[in-house]
Amino acid sequence: MKALLIVAFLSCAMVSFSQDKSIKEGEIYPCEKQAEFPGGKDELNKYIQEKLKWIDTADYISQGKVYIEFEIDTSGNVTHPKIKRGLSTQVDMAVMDAFRKMPKWIPAYNCGKPVSVKYVYPLTIRKT
């Protein structure tokens, strides 16, 4: 494989905290149990590598990192994907597409209820 994608999670980045203890739809809260891709991090890495395998044959793709921010909502859907720092238009679009088509996650939980959380996910693209 010409391109090696190393995928690592950063800590769960919470966007806002409510003074109110009740959980409201659409707000983002700290969580006791993190959201999880079905099968865990290894399966997430496999999914992303499969979706971005075309990079192996693209000689014009440079090396570097792409940072994507996304939210896992209370139903486990990936929502609001946004490139925070990109590499190239082609790679950025492929990463966005992979996250838009991503299967449902197991949502995060706080106080026994599902909550929305935001993540910033770094992808390292290396040509070998």
N, C-alpha and C positions, 0 to 999 in steps of 0.2 A: 504494500500500500504506500503510494508516494506521499500522501498527506497523513500525518498523525495528528489526531485530534485528542487533546488532553482536556478533559472536562472536570471541573472541580466546583463544588458549591461554595459560595461565600455564606456567611451567616444570614439568617432570615432578617431582611431589612424591613423594619416596620416604618410605615409612612406617617401614620397618625395614631395617637392614643386618645381614648375618650375618657373624660372625667366620670362619665356615667358608667356604672357597672353592667348595665344591660347591653346586650349585643344587638346592633342595628345592622340591617342589610346594607351592603355597599360600603361600609366603613372597614378599615383595616386595623387589626388588633395584634398585640403580642400573643404568642400561642404556646401552650404547654406541649402539644404534640405537633411537630412539623408536618407539612404536606409531603407526600411521598409519591414518586412515580411508580406505577405498578411494576413490581419486581425489583425496585430499589435503584440505587445509583448505577450499578453495572448495566441494567437494562436501559436506563436513560442514556448512558454512554453509547450503547449499541444502537439505539434508535437514532441518535444524532449522527453517528458515523454512517449509518445506512442512508439517511436523508442527504448527507453531504458528500457521498462517495464520488460524485462527479468531479469534485475538486482534484481527485487523483489524476485525471486526464487533462486538466486545464493548466497549460504551461504559463498562462498569463497571470495566474493567481499568486500573489505574494504571501509571505509569511507574516504572522502577527497575531494579535488578539482581537476578538470581537466580544464586546460586553452587551448582553441583552437583558433588559429588565422586563419582567412579566409578573402577572398576578395569578394566583390560584384562588378561584372564588370558593364560596361555601359548598358548591356542588362538585368541585374538583376540576372545573374547566380552566384551561389556560386562557387568560384574557389580557388585553392591553399590552401585547408585546411591543417593545420599543428598543431600538438600537441606541445604546448610550454612547458607545464608541465603536466605530466601524473599521473595516479593513479595506473593502472595495465595494462598489455598488453591487456587483454580482454576488459576492459572498454574503453581504448584508441581506440582500433579498432572499437568498437561499436559507439563511438562518431564520429570518422572519417567517418564511413559508413553513419551515420545519416546526416552528413553535406554534404557528396558527393551526396546523394539522395534527398537533400532538394529541394523543389519547388523554382521556380524563385521568387525573391524579386522585389519590386518596387525600381528601382535604385536611387541612390543619384543624386542630381542636383546641378550644380553651373553655374551661368550666363545663366540659362534656358536650359542648355545642360546636359545630363547624364554624370556622372563621376564615375570612379572606386574608391572604398574606402576599407580600411582594418579595421577589427575589431578584438579585442581579447575578447573572450566570456568565462566567467568563469562558470563552472557547479559545483555545490556542491552536492556530493552524501552522503546521510545520511541514515543509517539503523535505522528503528524504532522498 
